[in-house]
Amino acid sequence: MPDVKGIERVQRLRKARRERGDREMNVWVPQLIGVAIDQAVESGRFKTRQDAINHALETTFVRKEPNTVT
């Protein structure tokens, strides 16, 4: 028997994330990367796998302007 309340909770979470502009993407990662992500979480560097993956993606794909003092 499915957990109806759990299903509804996940649906609300996904809806809220969509409304704020987030996109859900499912990807397969090589074992070596998965282990590295898990180690980063276990060591306390990141709270969750999602945080670790978001950090890596942001570091790679989001350009930040350097701080310039004139």
N, CA, C and O atoms as a MOPAC input file, in Angstrom:
PM7 MOZYME 1SCF
protein

 N      0.84100 1    -1.18600 1     0.00000 1
 C      0.00000 1     0.00000 1     0.00000 1
 C      0.88600 1     1.24800 1     0.00000 1
 O      1.73900 1     1.40400 1     0.87300 1
 N      0.68600 1     2.13200 1    -0.97300 1
 C      1.53200 1     3.32700 1    -1.06700 1
 C      1.29900 1     4.30600 1     0.07900 1
 O      0.19600 1     4.41300 1     0.61500 1
 N      2.35000 1     5.00500 1     0.43400 1
 C      2.28700 1     6.03000 1     1.47700 1
 C      1.73500 1     7.30900 1     0.85000 1
 O      2.49000 1     8.09600 1     0.28000 1
 N      0.42500 1     7.51700 1     0.95400 1
 C     -0.25200 1     8.63200 1     0.28800 1
 C      0.28200 1     9.97200 1     0.77900 1
 O      0.52400 1    10.87200 1    -0.02500 1
 N      0.46500 1    10.11300 1     2.07500 1
 C      0.97200 1    11.38200 1     2.61300 1
 C      2.38200 1    11.66400 1     2.11300 1
 O      2.72200 1    12.81000 1     1.82000 1
 N      3.19800 1    10.63100 1     2.01400 1
 C      4.55500 1    10.80300 1     1.50500 1
 C      4.55100 1    11.21900 1     0.04200 1
 O      5.32100 1    12.08800 1    -0.36700 1
 N      3.69200 1    10.60200 1    -0.73400 1
 C      3.57400 1    10.94100 1    -2.15200 1
 C      3.11500 1    12.38700 1    -2.31200 1
 O      3.65300 1    13.12300 1    -3.14000 1
 N      2.13600 1    12.79000 1    -1.53200 1
 C      1.63900 1    14.17300 1    -1.60100 1
 C      2.71600 1    15.17400 1    -1.19300 1
 O      2.82100 1    16.24900 1    -1.78300 1
 N      3.51100 1    14.82600 1    -0.19100 1
 C      4.58700 1    15.70200 1     0.27500 1
 C      5.62400 1    15.90000 1    -0.83800 1
 O      6.07700 1    17.02100 1    -1.07300 1
 N      5.99300 1    14.82900 1    -1.50900 1
 C      6.96200 1    14.91800 1    -2.60800 1
 C      6.38600 1    15.75300 1    -3.74900 1
 O      7.09900 1    16.56000 1    -4.34500 1
 N      5.11200 1    15.56900 1    -4.05500 1
 C      4.48000 1    16.34900 1    -5.12100 1
 C      4.47600 1    17.84300 1    -4.78800 1
 O      4.72500 1    18.67300 1    -5.66200 1
 N      4.19700 1    18.18800 1    -3.53100 1
 C      4.21400 1    19.59800 1    -3.11800 1
 C      5.62600 1    20.17300 1    -3.21900 1
 O      5.80500 1    21.30300 1    -3.67300 1
 N      6.61900 1    19.40600 1    -2.79900 1
 C      8.00800 1    19.85300 1    -2.86600 1
 C      8.41600 1    20.09300 1    -4.31600 1
 O      9.02200 1    21.11900 1    -4.62600 1
 N      8.09100 1    19.16100 1    -5.20400 1
 C      8.43800 1    19.32200 1    -6.61900 1
 C      7.72600 1    20.52000 1    -7.23000 1
 O      8.31500 1    21.25600 1    -8.02100 1
 N      6.47000 1    20.72100 1    -6.87000 1
 C      5.71800 1    21.86600 1    -7.38800 1
 C      6.35700 1    23.17700 1    -6.92200 1
 O      6.51000 1    24.10800 1    -7.71200 1
 N      6.72500 1    23.24800 1    -5.65200 1
 C      7.34600 1    24.46100 1    -5.10700 1
 C      8.67700 1    24.74100 1    -5.80000 1
 O      8.99400 1    25.89100 1    -6.10400 1
 N      9.44100 1    23.70300 1    -6.04400 1
 C     10.72800 1    23.88600 1    -6.72200 1
 C     10.53000 1    24.34900 1    -8.16300 1
 O     11.26300 1    25.21200 1    -8.64500 1
 N      9.54400 1    23.77900 1    -8.85000 1
 C      9.24300 1    24.21700 1   -10.21800 1
 C      8.83000 1    25.67700 1   -10.23500 1
 O      9.24100 1    26.43000 1   -11.11700 1
 N      8.01800 1    26.08100 1    -9.26600 1
 C      7.53100 1    27.45900 1    -9.20200 1
 C      8.66200 1    28.45700 1    -8.96900 1
 O      8.57400 1    29.59900 1    -9.42000 1
 N      9.71500 1    28.04900 1    -8.27900 1
 C     10.83400 1    28.96800 1    -8.07200 1
 C     11.85700 1    28.88900 1    -9.20900 1
 O     12.89000 1    29.55600 1    -9.17000 1
 N     11.56000 1    28.07000 1   -10.21700 1
 C     12.39100 1    28.02700 1   -11.40700 1
 C     13.39000 1    26.89000 1   -11.47300 1
 O     14.16800 1    26.81500 1   -12.42400 1
 N     13.39200 1    26.00600 1   -10.49100 1
 C     14.32100 1    24.87300 1   -10.50600 1
 C     13.87000 1    23.84400 1   -11.53600 1
 O     12.68700 1    23.75200 1   -11.86100 1
 N     14.82000 1    23.08000 1   -12.04100 1
 C     14.52300 1    21.99700 1   -12.97200 1
 C     15.03900 1    20.68900 1   -12.39800 1
 O     16.11200 1    20.64000 1   -11.79800 1
 N     14.26800 1    19.63400 1   -12.58800 1
 C     14.70000 1    18.31000 1   -12.14800 1
 C     15.40400 1    17.63200 1   -13.31300 1
 O     14.86700 1    17.55700 1   -14.41800 1
 N     16.61100 1    17.13700 1   -13.05500 1
 C     17.39400 1    16.44400 1   -14.07700 1
 C     17.94600 1    15.16200 1   -13.46800 1
 O     18.61700 1    15.19000 1   -12.43600 1
 N     17.66300 1    14.06700 1   -14.10200 1
 C     18.20200 1    12.78600 1   -13.64300 1
 C     19.42700 1    12.45600 1   -14.47800 1
 O     19.36400 1    12.45300 1   -15.70700 1
 N     20.52600 1    12.18100 1   -13.82000 1
 C     21.76100 1    11.84400 1   -14.52500 1
 C     22.40200 1    10.62100 1   -13.87300 1
 O     22.22400 1    10.36200 1   -12.68300 1
 N     23.13700 1     9.89500 1   -14.66700 1
 C     23.93900 1     8.78600 1   -14.17000 1
 C     25.37000 1     9.29400 1   -14.03900 1
 O     25.88500 1     9.95900 1   -14.93700 1
 N     26.00300 1     8.98000 1   -12.92100 1
 C     27.39000 1     9.40000 1   -12.72200 1
 C     28.26300 1     8.15500 1   -12.57800 1
 O     27.82200 1     7.13600 1   -12.04600 1
 N     29.48900 1     8.24600 1   -13.05100 1
 C     30.40900 1     7.12200 1   -12.87400 1
 C     30.63900 1     6.83600 1   -11.38900 1
 O     30.50200 1     7.71900 1   -10.54200 1
 N     30.98700 1     5.59600 1   -11.09900 1
 C     31.16600 1     5.16800 1    -9.71100 1
 C     32.18500 1     6.03700 1    -8.98000 1
 O     31.97300 1     6.39100 1    -7.82100 1
 N     33.27300 1     6.37900 1    -9.63300 1
 C     34.32200 1     7.18600 1    -9.01900 1
 C     33.77900 1     8.53300 1    -8.54000 1
 O     34.12600 1     8.98900 1    -7.45100 1
 N     32.93100 1     9.16800 1    -9.34600 1
 C     32.33600 1    10.45400 1    -8.96500 1
 C     31.35100 1    10.27000 1    -7.82100 1
 O     31.32300 1    11.07100 1    -6.88700 1
 N     30.55200 1     9.22800 1    -7.89000 1
 C     29.59100 1     8.95000 1    -6.81500 1
 C     30.27700 1     8.74800 1    -5.47800 1
 O     29.81300 1     9.24000 1    -4.44900 1
 N     31.37700 1     8.02300 1    -5.49800 1
 C     32.14400 1     7.78900 1    -4.26100 1
 C     32.70800 1     9.10600 1    -3.73700 1
 O     32.67000 1     9.36800 1    -2.53500 1
 N     33.23300 1     9.93400 1    -4.64300 1
 C     33.79800 1    11.22300 1    -4.22600 1
 C     32.72600 1    12.12000 1    -3.61000 1
 O     32.97900 1    12.79200 1    -2.61000 1
 N     31.54400 1    12.13400 1    -4.19600 1
 C     30.43300 1    12.93500 1    -3.65200 1
 C     30.06500 1    12.42100 1    -2.26300 1
 O     29.90600 1    13.20600 1    -1.32800 1
 N     29.92900 1    11.10300 1    -2.13000 1
 C     29.58200 1    10.52600 1    -0.83100 1
 C     30.64000 1    10.85300 1     0.22700 1
 O     30.30100 1    11.14700 1     1.37400 1
 N     31.90700 1    10.80300 1    -0.15300 1
 C     32.98000 1    11.12300 1     0.79600 1
 C     32.92600 1    12.59100 1     1.22000 1
 O     33.16800 1    12.91400 1     2.38200 1
 N     32.61100 1    13.47200 1     0.27700 1
 C     32.50900 1    14.89900 1     0.61300 1
 C     31.37900 1    15.15100 1     1.60400 1
 O     31.49700 1    15.99800 1     2.48900 1
 N     30.29000 1    14.41400 1     1.45200 1
 C     29.16000 1    14.55400 1     2.38300 1
 C     29.51700 1    13.94900 1     3.74300 1
 O     29.26900 1    14.55200 1     4.78700 1
 N     30.09300 1    12.76700 1     3.71500 1
 C     30.45400 1    12.09600 1     4.96900 1
 C     31.48600 1    12.88900 1     5.76900 1
 O     31.46600 1    12.87100 1     7.00000 1
 N     32.38400 1    13.58200 1     5.07800 1
 C     33.41500 1    14.35200 1     5.77700 1
 C     32.87600 1    15.67000 1     6.32300 1
 O     33.55800 1    16.35300 1     7.08600 1
 N     31.65600 1    16.02700 1     5.93300 1
 C     31.05700 1    17.25700 1     6.43100 1
 C     31.27100 1    18.45900 1     5.53500 1
 O     30.83500 1    19.56300 1     5.86100 1
 N     31.93700 1    18.25900 1     4.41000 1
 C     32.16400 1    19.39000 1     3.50000 1
 C     30.84600 1    19.91600 1     2.94700 1
 O     30.68400 1    21.12100 1     2.75200 1
 N     29.90400 1    19.00800 1     2.69400 1
 C     28.56400 1    19.37400 1     2.22800 1
 C     27.53900 1    18.65300 1     3.09500 1
 O     27.79500 1    17.56300 1     3.60600 1
 N     26.37000 1    19.28100 1     3.25200 1
 C     25.31400 1    18.65900 1     4.06300 1
 C     24.65300 1    17.49600 1     3.32900 1
 O     24.30900 1    16.48300 1     3.93800 1
 N     24.47800 1    17.65000 1     2.01600 1
 C     23.77600 1    16.63600 1     1.23300 1
 C     24.47600 1    16.42500 1    -0.10600 1
 O     25.30800 1    17.22800 1    -0.52600 1
 N     24.11800 1    15.32500 1    -0.76600 1
 C     24.61700 1    15.08600 1    -2.11800 1
 C     24.17400 1    16.21200 1    -3.05200 1
 O     24.94300 1    16.67500 1    -3.89500 1
 N     22.93400 1    16.63700 1    -2.89000 1
 C     22.41500 1    17.71300 1    -3.74200 1
 C     23.26900 1    18.97000 1    -3.59300 1
 O     23.58600 1    19.62000 1    -4.58900 1
 N     23.64000 1    19.31800 1    -2.37400 1
 C     24.49500 1    20.48900 1    -2.15700 1
 C     25.84000 1    20.32100 1    -2.86200 1
 O     26.34000 1    21.26200 1    -3.47800 1
 N     26.42400 1    19.13000 1    -2.77400 1
 C     27.71900 1    18.87300 1    -3.40500 1
 C     27.61100 1    18.98400 1    -4.92600 1
 O     28.45900 1    19.60200 1    -5.57000 1
 N     26.58200 1    18.39300 1    -5.48800 1
 C     26.39800 1    18.42500 1    -6.93400 1
 C     26.10100 1    19.84700 1    -7.39800 1
 O     26.65100 1    20.28700 1    -8.40800 1
 N     25.24900 1    20.56900 1    -6.69000 1
 C     24.94600 1    21.95000 1    -7.06200 1
 C     26.20500 1    22.81800 1    -7.01700 1
 O     26.40800 1    23.66600 1    -7.88500 1
 N     27.04200 1    22.60700 1    -6.01400 1
 C     28.28700 1    23.36700 1    -5.91500 1
 C     29.17400 1    23.10600 1    -7.13400 1
 O     29.71700 1    24.03800 1    -7.72800 1
 N     29.31300 1    21.84000 1    -7.49700 1
 C     30.15100 1    21.49200 1    -8.64800 1
 C     29.59700 1    22.09500 1    -9.93600 1
 O     30.35800 1    22.61600 1   -10.75100 1
 N     28.30200 1    22.03000 1   -10.12400 1
 C     27.68800 1    22.57700 1   -11.33500 1
 C     27.81700 1    24.09500 1   -11.37900 1
 O     28.13100 1    24.66800 1   -12.42200 1
 N     27.57500 1    24.74100 1   -10.24800 1
 C     27.68100 1    26.20000 1   -10.19600 1
 C     29.11800 1    26.64700 1   -10.46500 1
 O     29.34500 1    27.60500 1   -11.20300 1
 N     30.07100 1    25.96200 1    -9.87400 1
 C     31.47900 1    26.29200 1   -10.06400 1
 C     31.87300 1    26.16400 1   -11.53800 1
 O     32.67900 1    26.94900 1   -12.03900 1
 N     31.30900 1    25.18500 1   -12.22000 1
 C     31.65800 1    24.93300 1   -13.60800 1
 C     30.90300 1    25.82500 1   -14.58800 1
 O     31.48900 1    26.30000 1   -15.56200 1
 N     29.61400 1    26.05900 1   -14.34900 1
 C     28.77800 1    26.67500 1   -15.36800 1
 C     28.32700 1    28.10800 1   -15.10500 1
 O     27.85600 1    28.77100 1   -16.02900 1
 N     28.45300 1    28.59900 1   -13.89700 1
 C     27.98000 1    29.95200 1   -13.58700 1
 C     29.18000 1    30.86800 1   -13.46500 1
 O     30.02600 1    30.69200 1   -12.58700 1
 N     29.24700 1    31.84000 1   -14.34500 1
 C     30.37100 1    32.77300 1   -14.34600 1
 C     30.13100 1    33.86000 1   -13.30500 1
 O     29.07200 1    34.48500 1   -13.27600 1
 N     31.10400 1    34.07000 1   -12.47200 1
 C     31.01900 1    35.12900 1   -11.47400 1
 C     32.05100 1    36.19100 1   -11.81300 1
 O     33.20200 1    35.88700 1   -12.12600 1
 N     31.62300 1    37.42500 1   -11.74600 1
 C     32.52500 1    38.53900 1   -12.02200 1
 C     33.48000 1    38.70100 1   -10.84600 1
 O     33.06100 1    38.62200 1    -9.69100 1
 N     34.75300 1    38.92400 1   -11.12700 1
 C     35.69800 1    39.12900 1   -10.02800 1
 C     35.42300 1    40.45400 1    -9.30700 1
 O     34.96300 1    41.42300 1    -9.91000 1
 N     35.71000 1    40.47000 1    -8.03000 1
 C     35.57800 1    41.71100 1    -7.25700 1
 C     36.70700 1    42.65500 1    -7.66800 1
 O     37.88600 1    42.30300 1    -7.62000 1
 N     36.32700 1    43.82200 1    -8.06000 1
 C     37.32000 1    44.79100 1    -8.51900 1
 C     37.21500 1    46.05700 1    -7.68300 1
 O     36.12700 1    46.59900 1    -7.49100 1
 N     38.33800 1    46.51300 1    -7.19600 1
 C     38.36400 1    47.74900 1    -6.41900 1
 C     39.08500 1    48.78500 1    -7.26500 1
 O     40.19500 1    48.55000 1    -7.74300 1
 N     38.43900 1    49.94100 1    -7.44600 1
 C     39.07700 1    50.99700 1    -8.22900 1
 C     39.32900 1    52.22600 1    -7.38600 1
 O     39.86200 1    53.21700 1    -7.88500 1

